[in-house]
Amino acid sequence: MDTEDVGDAHFGPIVEEGRILKFSQVDSKTSVEERCYCLPTEEWRCKLSLLIARMCRSEAAFDVFTPNDLARLEGTLLGYSKESVEAFVAHAASLKFLNPSTD
């Protein structure tokens, strides 16, 4: 797919200027590329997000984290407040997206 198809074509110049950082990884099994953008000094968020995604694909994450843990990590990495993250976890659990017994 072209960058225009993915929707991040306009990020190129901003990445080149150094105003945002781009991290990506390609899944060797599916050839799907994951991209993550962040502000300088926030690169830990992208690195951790991509690591967790890789662990989820290999299912290693599920040996360590519950689905609720993973939702909390993702919300934190995206910058949501703890209260917002917990509200999401509670709401998702009520819809049975997450197993409420796996806190």
C-alpha positions as a Markdown table, in Angstrom:
| # | Residue | x | y | z |
|---|---|---|---|---|
| 1 | Met | 0.0 | 0.0 | 0.0 |
| 2 | Asp | 1.1 | 3.5 | -0.6 |
| 3 | Thr | 1.4 | 6.0 | 2.2 |
| 4 | Glu | -1.6 | 7.8 | 0.8 |
| 5 | Asp | -3.6 | 4.6 | 1.2 |
| 6 | Val | -2.5 | 4.1 | 4.8 |
| 7 | Gly | -3.2 | 7.7 | 5.7 |
| 8 | Asp | 0.2 | 8.9 | 7.0 |
| 9 | Ala | 1.5 | 10.6 | 3.8 |
| 10 | His | 1.6 | 14.0 | 5.5 |
| 11 | Phe | 3.7 | 12.7 | 8.4 |
| 12 | Gly | 6.8 | 12.4 | 6.1 |
| 13 | Pro | 7.9 | 16.0 | 6.1 |
| 14 | Ile | 7.3 | 16.4 | 9.8 |
| 15 | Val | 9.3 | 13.3 | 10.6 |
| 16 | Glu | 12.1 | 14.6 | 8.3 |
| 17 | Glu | 12.1 | 17.9 | 10.2 |
| 18 | Gly | 12.4 | 15.9 | 13.5 |
| 19 | Arg | 9.2 | 17.4 | 15.0 |
| 20 | Ile | 7.8 | 13.9 | 15.4 |
| 21 | Leu | 9.5 | 10.5 | 15.4 |
| 22 | Lys | 8.4 | 7.4 | 13.5 |
| 23 | Phe | 8.9 | 3.8 | 14.6 |
| 24 | Ser | 7.9 | 0.8 | 12.6 |
| 25 | Gln | 8.2 | -3.0 | 12.5 |
| 26 | Val | 7.2 | -5.6 | 10.0 |
| 27 | Asp | 5.7 | -8.9 | 11.0 |
| 28 | Ser | 7.7 | -11.5 | 9.2 |
| 29 | Lys | 4.8 | -13.9 | 9.0 |
| 30 | Thr | 2.2 | -11.5 | 7.6 |
| 31 | Ser | 4.4 | -8.7 | 6.1 |
| 32 | Val | 2.1 | -6.2 | 7.9 |
| 33 | Glu | 3.9 | -3.1 | 8.9 |
| 34 | Glu | 3.0 | -1.4 | 12.1 |
| 35 | Arg | 3.8 | 2.3 | 12.5 |
| 36 | Cys | 3.9 | 4.4 | 15.6 |
| 37 | Tyr | 4.5 | 8.2 | 15.8 |
| 38 | Cys | 5.4 | 10.2 | 18.8 |
| 39 | Leu | 6.9 | 13.5 | 20.0 |
| 40 | Pro | 10.6 | 13.6 | 20.7 |
| 41 | Thr | 11.3 | 12.5 | 24.3 |
| 42 | Glu | 8.2 | 10.2 | 24.1 |
| 43 | Glu | 9.8 | 7.5 | 22.0 |
| 44 | Trp | 9.5 | 5.1 | 24.9 |
| 45 | Arg | 5.8 | 5.0 | 24.2 |
| 46 | Cys | 6.3 | 3.8 | 20.6 |
| 47 | Lys | 9.0 | 1.3 | 21.6 |
| 48 | Leu | 6.9 | -0.2 | 24.3 |
| 49 | Ser | 3.7 | -0.3 | 22.2 |
| 50 | Leu | 5.5 | -2.1 | 19.4 |
| 51 | Leu | 7.1 | -4.5 | 21.8 |
| 52 | Ile | 3.7 | -5.3 | 23.3 |
| 53 | Ala | 2.2 | -5.8 | 19.9 |
| 54 | Arg | 5.0 | -8.2 | 19.0 |
| 55 | Met | 4.5 | -10.1 | 22.2 |
| 56 | Cys | 0.7 | -10.3 | 21.6 |
| 57 | Arg | 1.3 | -11.7 | 18.1 |
| 58 | Ser | 3.5 | -14.4 | 19.5 |
| 59 | Glu | 1.1 | -14.9 | 22.4 |
| 60 | Ala | 3.9 | -14.4 | 24.9 |
| 61 | Ala | 2.1 | -11.3 | 26.3 |
| 62 | Phe | -0.7 | -13.5 | 27.5 |
| 63 | Asp | 1.7 | -15.5 | 29.6 |
| 64 | Val | 2.5 | -12.3 | 31.5 |
| 65 | Phe | -0.5 | -9.9 | 31.2 |
| 66 | Thr | -4.2 | -10.3 | 31.5 |
| 67 | Pro | -6.5 | -8.7 | 28.9 |
| 68 | Asn | -7.2 | -6.0 | 31.4 |
| 69 | Asp | -3.5 | -5.4 | 32.0 |
| 70 | Leu | -3.0 | -5.0 | 28.2 |
| 71 | Ala | -5.9 | -2.5 | 28.0 |
| 72 | Arg | -4.4 | -0.5 | 30.9 |
| 73 | Leu | -1.0 | -0.5 | 29.2 |
| 74 | Glu | -2.4 | 0.7 | 25.9 |
| 75 | Gly | -4.4 | 3.4 | 27.6 |
| 76 | Thr | -1.4 | 4.6 | 29.5 |
| 77 | Leu | 0.8 | 4.6 | 26.4 |
| 78 | Leu | -1.8 | 6.7 | 24.6 |
| 79 | Gly | -1.7 | 9.2 | 27.4 |
| 80 | Tyr | -5.2 | 8.7 | 28.9 |
| 81 | Ser | -5.6 | 9.4 | 32.6 |
| 82 | Lys | -5.8 | 6.5 | 35.1 |
| 83 | Glu | -9.4 | 7.3 | 35.7 |
| 84 | Ser | -10.3 | 7.2 | 32.0 |
| 85 | Val | -8.4 | 3.9 | 31.6 |
| 86 | Glu | -10.2 | 2.3 | 34.5 |
| 87 | Ala | -13.5 | 3.5 | 33.2 |
| 88 | Phe | -12.7 | 1.9 | 29.8 |
| 89 | Val | -11.7 | -1.4 | 31.4 |
| 90 | Ala | -14.9 | -1.5 | 33.5 |
| 91 | His | -17.0 | -0.6 | 30.5 |
| 92 | Ala | -15.3 | -3.2 | 28.3 |
| 93 | Ala | -15.7 | -5.8 | 31.0 |
| 94 | Ser | -19.4 | -5.1 | 31.3 |
| 95 | Leu | -19.7 | -5.7 | 27.5 |
| 96 | Lys | -17.7 | -8.9 | 28.0 |
| 97 | Phe | -14.9 | -7.6 | 25.7 |
| 98 | Leu | -12.5 | -8.2 | 28.6 |
| 99 | Asn | -12.9 | -10.9 | 31.2 |
| 100 | Pro | -13.6 | -9.1 | 34.5 |
| 101 | Ser | -12.1 | -12.0 | 36.5 |
| 102 | Thr | -8.6 | -11.4 | 35.0 |
| 103 | Asp | -7.8 | -8.1 | 36.8 |
